Amino acid sequence: AYPDRTNEIFIRDMKTGKERQLTKDSKMIMEVAWASNNQIFFTSSKSGNTNVWMVPSNGGEAIQITKGIGPDLSVRVSADGKRLLYLEQQKISYLWTANIDGSNARQLTVENQYLGMPALSPDKKKISFLMQSSDPLQPSLHVYTMQSDGTDRTQLILGDAFDYTPSWSPDGKYITYGSFRKDERVDSTHVYLIDVSNPASSRIIGKG
């Protein structure tokens, strides 16, 4: 999902080309399904979680249909309009360490989050990794470090930017990473250098 994108639902008359806007929430929307009773179901993050909502095709206030932690996706409605089918999907991964031969495997993280791009520091004392949102309509991405035994987890960069592709310097003192703000497009990425012992030292070293 693109962090700088929001969606609204419109109805377009195919004969006249006239359009009516049904939602004005400035949120991301996916999986629009028009039921036979002229109710339009869609997934939206407007409640905080990504859930299923419904708005009448003739306009009006949207009603929240599902209220779980979600994310609720792939909305479909039965032909008689009486049954709703949707998928609750969460992307979850865990970080492990092990010897090259697979022995001595140890799980380092237990949270139900989507983690990626783990990398050992040159002295093998720390691990850098990305922690991402499991919800495609509420994307987030940040760089973390922790000790190689899973302790002392630290979010290196605070704020609402999207940080990714961390890479250690050969001496293990610095990490470079790409970053762009939520109000910027992906091709506005800047490359930063950060002192691992002093995260407030982050500075731009390249503009993309």
C-alpha positions as CSV (number, residue, x, y, z in Angstrom):
1,A,0.0,0.0,0.0
2,Y,1.1,3.5,-0.7
3,P,1.4,5.7,2.5
4,D,0.5,8.9,0.7
5,R,-2.7,7.7,-1.0
6,T,-6.3,8.0,0.2
7,N,-9.4,6.9,-1.6
8,E,-13.1,7.8,-1.8
9,I,-16.1,6.0,-3.3
10,F,-17.8,7.5,-6.3
11,I,-20.8,6.4,-8.4
12,R,-20.6,7.2,-12.1
13,D,-23.6,7.1,-14.4
14,M,-22.3,5.3,-17.4
15,K,-24.7,7.1,-19.8
16,T,-24.4,10.7,-18.6
17,G,-20.9,10.6,-17.1
18,K,-22.3,12.3,-13.9
19,E,-20.6,11.3,-10.7
20,R,-21.7,11.3,-7.0
21,Q,-19.2,11.1,-4.2
22,L,-20.3,8.8,-1.3
23,T,-17.4,9.0,1.1
24,K,-15.3,11.9,2.3
25,D,-13.1,10.3,4.9
26,S,-9.6,10.8,3.4
27,K,-8.7,7.2,4.3
28,M,-7.5,4.3,2.3
29,I,-10.3,2.1,0.9
30,M,-10.1,-1.3,-0.7
31,E,-12.4,-4.1,-1.8
32,V,-15.6,-2.3,-2.8
33,A,-18.6,-4.6,-3.3
34,W,-22.0,-3.5,-4.5
35,A,-24.8,-5.7,-3.1
36,S,-28.1,-6.4,-4.8
37,N,-30.0,-4.3,-2.2
38,N,-27.9,-1.3,-3.3
39,Q,-25.7,-1.3,-0.2
40,I,-22.0,-0.7,-1.0
41,F,-19.6,-2.6,1.3
42,F,-15.9,-1.6,1.5
43,T,-12.9,-1.9,3.7
44,S,-11.6,1.2,5.4
45,S,-9.2,2.3,8.1
46,K,-11.4,5.1,9.3
47,S,-12.1,3.5,12.7
48,G,-8.4,2.9,13.5
49,N,-8.5,-0.7,12.4
50,T,-9.2,-1.9,8.9
51,N,-12.8,-3.1,9.0
52,V,-15.8,-3.6,6.7
53,W,-18.1,-0.6,6.3
54,M,-21.4,-0.1,4.4
55,V,-22.8,3.0,2.7
56,P,-26.1,3.2,0.8
57,S,-25.7,3.7,-3.0
58,N,-28.0,6.7,-2.8
59,G,-25.8,8.4,-0.2
60,G,-25.7,8.8,3.6
61,E,-23.6,8.0,6.6
62,A,-21.3,4.9,6.4
63,I,-22.0,2.2,9.0
64,Q,-19.3,0.0,10.5
65,I,-20.1,-3.7,9.9
66,T,-17.1,-5.5,11.4
67,K,-15.3,-4.3,14.6
68,G,-12.5,-6.7,15.2
69,I,-8.8,-5.9,15.1
70,G,-8.7,-6.9,11.4
71,P,-7.5,-6.2,8.8
72,D,-10.7,-7.3,7.1
73,L,-10.2,-7.6,3.3
74,S,-11.6,-9.3,0.1
75,V,-15.2,-8.3,0.7
76,R,-17.8,-10.2,-1.3
77,V,-21.7,-10.2,-0.9
78,S,-24.0,-13.1,-1.8
79,A,-26.4,-12.7,-4.7
80,D,-29.4,-12.4,-2.3
81,G,-27.6,-9.7,-0.3
82,K,-28.0,-11.7,3.0
83,R,-24.4,-12.9,3.5
84,L,-21.1,-11.2,3.7
85,L,-17.8,-12.9,3.0
86,Y,-14.5,-11.4,4.0
87,L,-10.9,-12.4,4.9
88,E,-9.2,-11.4,8.1
89,Q,-5.5,-11.5,7.2
90,Q,-2.5,-10.6,9.3
91,K,1.1,-10.8,8.1
92,I,3.3,-12.1,11.0
93,S,6.9,-13.1,11.1
94,Y,9.4,-13.9,13.8
95,L,13.2,-13.4,14.0
96,W,15.4,-16.4,14.9
97,T,19.1,-17.0,15.1
98,A,20.8,-20.4,14.4
99,N,24.1,-21.8,13.5
100,I,24.9,-22.3,9.8
101,D,24.0,-26.0,10.1
102,G,20.6,-25.1,11.6
103,S,21.5,-26.1,15.1
104,N,21.0,-24.1,18.2
105,A,17.9,-22.3,16.8
106,R,16.5,-19.6,19.0
107,Q,13.4,-17.4,18.6
108,L,14.2,-13.8,19.4
109,T,10.8,-12.1,18.9
110,V,7.3,-13.1,19.9
111,E,5.1,-10.1,18.9
112,N,2.5,-10.6,16.1
113,Q,4.2,-8.1,13.8
114,Y,5.6,-8.2,10.3
115,L,9.4,-8.1,10.6
116,G,12.0,-8.1,7.9
117,M,15.6,-7.5,6.6
118,P,17.4,-8.7,9.7
119,A,21.2,-8.1,9.7
120,L,23.9,-8.9,12.2
121,S,26.3,-6.1,13.1
122,P,30.0,-6.8,12.0
123,D,30.9,-7.8,15.6
124,K,27.7,-10.0,15.8
125,K,26.6,-8.3,19.0
126,K,23.6,-6.6,17.6
127,I,20.9,-7.2,15.0
128,S,19.2,-4.5,12.9
129,F,15.7,-5.2,11.4
130,L,12.6,-3.6,10.1
131,M,9.2,-3.7,11.9
132,Q,6.3,-3.2,9.7
133,S,2.5,-2.9,10.2
134,S,0.6,-6.1,9.5
135,D,-2.3,-4.0,8.2
136,P,-2.0,-3.0,4.4
137,L,-4.3,0.0,4.9
138,Q,-2.3,1.4,7.8
139,P,1.3,1.0,6.6
140,S,4.3,1.9,8.8
141,L,7.9,0.9,8.6
142,H,10.8,1.6,11.1
143,V,14.3,0.5,11.8
144,Y,15.1,-1.3,15.1
145,T,18.2,-2.7,16.7
146,M,18.5,-5.2,19.5
147,Q,21.2,-7.3,21.1
148,S,21.9,-10.6,19.4
149,D,20.1,-12.4,22.3
150,G,16.9,-10.4,21.6
151,T,17.2,-8.0,24.5
152,D,17.5,-4.2,24.6
153,R,15.2,-3.5,21.6
154,T,15.5,0.1,20.3
155,Q,13.6,2.0,17.6
156,L,16.4,4.0,16.0
157,I,14.2,6.5,14.2
158,L,11.1,8.0,15.7
159,G,8.3,9.8,13.9
160,D,5.9,8.8,11.1
161,A,8.4,8.4,8.3
162,F,8.9,5.1,6.4
163,D,12.4,3.9,7.1
164,Y,13.9,0.9,5.3
165,T,16.9,-1.0,4.0
166,P,19.2,-0.6,7.0
167,S,22.9,-1.4,6.4
168,W,25.7,-1.5,8.9
169,S,29.1,0.2,8.4
170,P,32.1,-2.1,8.4
171,D,33.1,-0.9,11.9
172,G,29.6,-1.4,13.3
173,K,29.3,2.2,14.5
174,Y,26.8,3.5,11.9
175,I,23.7,2.4,10.0
176,T,22.5,3.8,6.7
177,Y,18.9,3.7,5.8
178,G,16.4,5.1,3.3
179,S,13.4,7.2,4.5
180,F,10.5,9.2,3.2
181,R,7.7,10.9,5.0
182,K,4.1,9.8,4.8
183,D,3.2,12.9,2.9
184,E,5.9,12.1,0.3
185,R,6.0,9.6,-2.5
186,V,8.4,6.7,-2.5
187,D,10.6,8.3,-5.1
188,S,11.3,11.2,-2.6
189,T,13.5,8.8,-0.5
190,H,16.5,10.3,1.2
191,V,19.5,8.3,2.5
192,Y,20.5,8.9,6.1
193,L,23.5,8.0,8.2
194,I,22.9,7.4,11.9
195,D,25.3,6.8,14.8
196,V,23.9,3.7,16.5
197,S,25.1,4.9,19.9
198,N,23.5,8.3,19.3
199,P,20.3,8.0,17.3
200,A,19.6,11.7,17.4
201,S,22.7,12.1,15.2
202,S,20.8,11.1,12.0
203,R,21.8,13.2,9.0
204,I,21.1,13.1,5.2
205,I,23.9,11.8,3.0
206,G,22.0,11.5,-0.2
207,K,18.8,12.6,-1.9
208,G,16.8,10.4,-4.2
